[in-house]
């Protein structure tokens, strides 16, 4: 890892950089058609008072090389908050330098400092490089769980009591 490597919290001025990372992640996951985020939407949702998500940017010198977007959830069984990593992305040309591990370590420390009982994330089942990386860190797969989602028209319909 470069001695010029640093992690910092993102600011509203970073909205363009954040969006470029989101687009790069979507490209990697073959989901580019699903990105509707804009710089303005990111500024208003990530940096307003009471924002529910946080962003860390990792830099090598002045070059942004990686990002993590995370938020707090809650474990009813533990009776404690948890930290949920929504996205972690390292630019391909900066991989295998320890930057992803450094971001995860930073987040694990943050989870400990904030009294979290868990630090969790999801990974696409076809993403074997990431799965191997996470296992090497000591993370374990949560077998037996299936993610469900309401979004788009289904969310609108259900949330208003109108059948989809």
Secondary structure, DSSP 4 states (H G I P E B T S, - for coil): --TTEEEEE--GGGHHHHHHHHHHHHHHTT-GGG----HHHHHHHHSSTT-SEEEEEEEETTEEEEEEEEEEEEETTTTEEEEEEEEEEE-GGGTTSSHHHHHHHHHHHHHHHTT-SEEEE---TT-HHHHHHHHHTT----TT-------HHHHHHHHHT---
